[in-house]
Amino acid sequence: MGLIVFPSCLAQTYKNIYGWDANSNQRIESFLNSTIIINERKVAVFDCDGTLLGQTPYYLADEAIYQFAEIEYAHKKDSLSRAKMKIINKMLRTDNVSEAYLQLRIDFLAGLTPEVIEHIGNQCFHEKYQNKIYPELRQLLANLQAYGFEVWVLSASPELLYQEFVHKNLGIPKNRILGVKSVISHGKVTNQIIYPIPQGQGKAEAIQTFIKARPLMVCGNSRGDLEMMNESVGLKLIVNPDNEQIKKGASAGDMNGYTVKQYWIMHDGLILYCNDIPNFAHHYIAKDLHVKENKSNSKPTKISR
């Protein structure tokens, strides 16, 4: 009697991720192999900026909005242009991780069609960010696909701004690319945000509300991903965690008194590094507006915990 071959098992073969050390690869492979016997939904959730996509020197969401404002409104005197530039000026004076800031982004995009907003994000990606997707994360996504995972993206950036380019460049279905949602009425986006807002605790709530499954793997990079990552019942991956700023106060949550890296060392997170170096060959409108640059990250020659 010949050997019986099970194609679904053969497909679930781990491929080492070039650029990450042997211990990291072994831990990911062991975890994925442990999921082969699971017959229910296997969900993995990823943050986008700083996790799948480099965020230096500026966040894509902001650069895309600033660039569109510069082209469409900055040099005009009509009432719409004045109103839109007033929102830009408010953005420049508002904490960019606050809920108020996320609302301002949506206020700016309100009145546009979903297709135009998708084009704004896609155009900015191709002009300035198409080389910013981490190759290690591409390989990780391929492994997850081989092991039968549903991959979801959960971002605090405007959903419509990211769906098109993330879908086209990472192959993730648009309906699994979640961000800040707003009501669409008569074919145009409004400034009415749909809750939960995927920021901080809202990311955990978005998993429960929209994904409706406890993820087996969650991957993030910052304090804003803490609650989302703690939704994982399996592996927790942290990319380029900051080890300089100690989080303090009520907004720090469980991370109070620790850096992002310190917290995840204590809580069994798998710390991973990717190169995130700014390319100043591009002209960034955010730089013209004196927006503070995001921190660069280079892979350490020897990864240590």
C-alpha positions in Angstrom: 0.0 0.0 0.0 1.4 3.4 -1.0 2.2 6.3 1.3 -0.9 8.4 2.1 -0.1 12.1 1.6 -2.0 14.8 3.4 -1.5 18.0 1.4 -2.8 20.3 4.2 0.0 19.0 6.5 2.7 19.3 3.8 1.7 23.0 3.3 2.4 23.8 6.9 6.2 24.0 6.6 8.1 26.8 8.3 10.6 28.8 6.3 13.3 30.6 8.3 13.0 34.3 8.4 16.2 35.8 7.1 17.4 38.6 9.4 16.1 37.2 12.6 18.3 35.0 14.8 18.0 31.3 15.3 16.3 31.5 18.7 13.6 33.8 17.3 13.0 31.6 14.3 12.9 28.5 16.5 10.3 30.0 18.8 8.0 31.1 16.0 8.4 27.8 14.2 7.6 25.8 17.4 4.5 28.0 18.0 3.2 27.6 14.5 3.8 23.8 14.6 1.8 23.7 17.8 -1.2 25.2 16.0 -1.4 22.5 13.3 -3.9 20.5 15.3 -6.3 23.5 15.7 -9.4 23.1 13.5 -11.0 26.4 14.5 -10.2 29.9 13.2 -6.5 30.7 13.6 -6.2 34.5 13.9 -3.1 36.7 13.8 -3.4 40.4 14.3 -0.8 43.0 13.3 -0.4 46.7 14.0 0.7 48.6 10.9 2.9 51.7 11.4 6.2 50.6 13.0 5.2 47.0 12.9 4.6 46.0 9.3 5.6 49.3 7.8 8.5 51.6 8.8 7.5 54.8 10.4 10.6 57.0 9.8 10.9 59.8 9.3 7.1 60.4 9.6 3.9 58.3 9.8 2.5 57.6 6.3 -1.0 58.7 7.4 0.3 62.2 8.3 2.5 62.6 5.3 -0.3 61.6 3.0 -2.7 64.1 4.6 -0.1 66.9 4.6 0.8 66.3 1.0 -2.8 66.3 -0.1 -3.5 69.5 1.8 -0.4 71.1 0.2 -1.6 70.3 -3.3 -5.3 70.8 -2.9 -5.9 73.5 -0.3 -2.7 75.3 0.9 -2.6 78.0 -1.7 -6.3 78.7 -2.1 -8.6 81.2 -0.4 -12.1 79.6 -0.8 -14.0 78.6 2.3 -13.4 74.9 2.0 -9.6 75.3 1.6 -9.5 77.6 4.6 -11.4 75.1 6.7 -9.2 72.2 5.7 -6.0 74.2 6.4 -7.4 75.2 9.8 -7.7 71.4 10.6 -4.1 71.0 9.5 -3.0 73.7 11.8 -4.8 72.0 14.7 -3.2 68.7 13.9 0.2 70.4 14.2 -0.6 71.6 17.7 -2.2 68.3 19.0 -0.6 65.2 20.5 -0.5 62.7 17.7 -1.4 59.7 19.8 -4.5 61.3 21.3 -8.1 60.6 20.4 -8.5 64.2 19.5 -5.7 63.9 16.9 -7.4 60.8 15.3 -10.6 62.8 15.1 -8.8 65.6 13.3 -7.5 63.2 10.7 -11.1 62.1 10.0 -12.3 65.7 10.0 -9.8 66.5 7.3 -10.8 63.6 5.1 -14.5 64.2 5.6 -16.3 65.1 2.3 -14.1 63.0 0.1 -15.2 59.7 -1.5 -13.7 56.4 -0.2 -12.0 56.0 -3.6 -10.2 59.3 -3.4 -9.0 58.6 0.2 -7.7 55.2 -0.9 -5.9 56.9 -3.8 -4.3 59.4 -1.4 -2.9 56.7 0.7 -1.8 54.5 -2.2 -0.1 57.4 -4.0 1.9 58.4 -0.9 2.9 54.8 -0.3 4.3 54.4 -3.8 6.0 57.8 -3.8 7.7 57.5 -0.4 7.0 54.3 1.5 7.0 51.4 -0.9 10.4 50.2 0.4 9.4 50.6 4.0 7.5 47.3 4.4 9.8 45.1 6.6 11.0 42.1 4.6 11.1 40.0 7.8 7.4 40.7 8.3 6.6 39.7 4.7 8.3 36.4 5.4 6.3 36.0 8.6 3.1 36.6 6.8 4.0 34.0 4.2 4.6 31.5 7.1 1.3 32.4 8.7 -0.5 31.8 5.3 1.2 28.4 5.0 -0.1 27.5 8.4 -3.7 28.5 7.6 -3.9 31.7 9.6 -6.3 34.6 9.1 -4.2 37.7 9.1 -5.7 40.9 10.2 -4.3 44.5 10.4 -5.4 46.8 13.2 -4.2 50.4 12.9 -5.0 53.7 14.5 -4.6 55.3 11.1 -7.7 56.1 9.0 -9.0 52.8 7.6 -9.7 53.9 4.0 -6.3 55.6 3.8 -4.5 52.3 4.3 -6.7 49.6 2.9 -5.8 49.9 -0.7 -2.0 49.8 -0.5 -1.8 47.3 2.3 -4.1 45.0 0.4 -2.2 45.3 -2.9 1.3 44.9 -1.3 0.7 42.3 1.4 -2.2 40.4 -0.1 -4.4 40.9 3.0 -8.2 41.2 2.1 -9.5 44.7 2.6 -12.1 43.6 5.0 -9.4 42.4 7.3 -7.6 45.7 7.3 -9.1 47.8 10.1 -8.4 51.3 11.1 -10.3 54.4 12.3 -13.7 54.0 10.7 -16.1 56.8 9.9 -19.7 56.8 8.6 -20.1 56.9 4.8 -23.2 58.8 3.6 -24.3 59.5 0.0 -21.0 58.1 -1.2 -18.8 60.4 0.9 -17.0 60.0 4.1 -18.3 61.9 7.1 -16.5 63.0 10.3 -18.7 60.7 12.4 -16.3 58.1 13.8 -17.5 54.5 14.3 -16.4 53.1 17.7 -14.4 51.5 19.1 -11.4 53.6 18.0 -8.5 51.2 17.5 -6.1 53.0 19.9 -5.0 51.6 23.2 -7.9 49.8 24.9 -9.9 50.4 21.8 -7.6 48.0 19.9 -8.6 45.2 22.2 -12.3 46.2 21.9 -11.9 46.3 18.1 -10.7 42.7 18.1 -13.7 41.6 20.2 -16.1 43.8 18.1 -15.0 43.3 14.5 -12.7 40.2 14.5 -14.7 38.2 17.0 -12.0 35.7 17.9 -9.2 35.6 20.4 -6.0 35.8 18.3 -3.3 33.2 18.6 -0.6 35.7 17.7 -0.5 39.5 18.0 2.4 41.7 16.8 2.9 45.4 17.7 5.6 47.9 18.4 4.5 50.5 20.9 2.6 51.4 24.1 -0.5 51.9 21.9 -0.5 48.1 21.1 -0.3 46.9 24.8 -4.0 46.0 25.2 -4.2 44.5 21.7 -1.2 42.3 22.4 -2.6 41.1 25.7 -5.6 39.8 23.7 -3.3 37.1 22.4 -3.7 33.6 23.8 -0.5 32.5 22.2 2.6 34.4 20.9 3.2 38.1 21.4 5.7 39.8 19.1 7.1 43.3 19.6 9.1 45.0 16.8 11.7 47.6 17.6 10.5 48.3 21.1 11.6 51.6 22.7 14.0 51.2 25.6 14.5 54.9 26.4 11.2 56.4 27.6 9.7 55.1 30.8 5.9 55.1 30.6 4.3 57.0 33.5 0.9 57.8 34.8 -2.6 56.6 34.1 -2.1 56.6 30.3 0.7 54.1 30.7 -1.7 51.4 31.9 0.1 48.2 33.0 3.3 49.6 31.4 3.6 52.2 34.1 7.2 52.4 35.3 8.7 50.5 32.4 9.9 51.1 28.9 8.1 49.2 26.2 11.1 46.8 25.9 11.3 46.3 29.7 7.6 45.5 29.9 7.7 42.8 27.2 10.9 41.2 28.6 9.0 40.8 31.8 5.9 39.4 30.0 7.5 36.9 27.7 7.1 39.0 24.5 9.3 37.9 21.6 11.5 41.0 20.8 12.4 41.4 17.1 14.3 44.0 15.2 13.9 45.5 11.7 15.8 48.3 10.0 13.7 51.5 9.9 15.9 54.2 8.5 14.6 57.4 6.9 15.2 58.1 3.2 15.7 61.8 2.9 15.9 61.5 -0.9 12.2 62.1 -0.7 10.6 65.5 0.0 8.5 65.2 3.1 5.8 67.9 3.6 5.8 67.0 7.3 9.4 68.2 7.4 8.4 71.6 5.9 5.8 71.8 8.6 8.4 71.1 11.3 6.8 67.9 12.5 9.0 66.0 14.9 10.7 63.0 13.2 10.1 59.5 14.5 13.0 57.6 15.9 15.1 55.6 13.6 15.8 51.9 14.3 18.8 49.8 13.2 19.1 46.1 13.8 21.7 45.5 16.6 24.6 43.4 15.5 24.0 41.1 18.4 20.4 40.9 19.6 20.1 40.9 23.4 17.1 40.8 25.7 
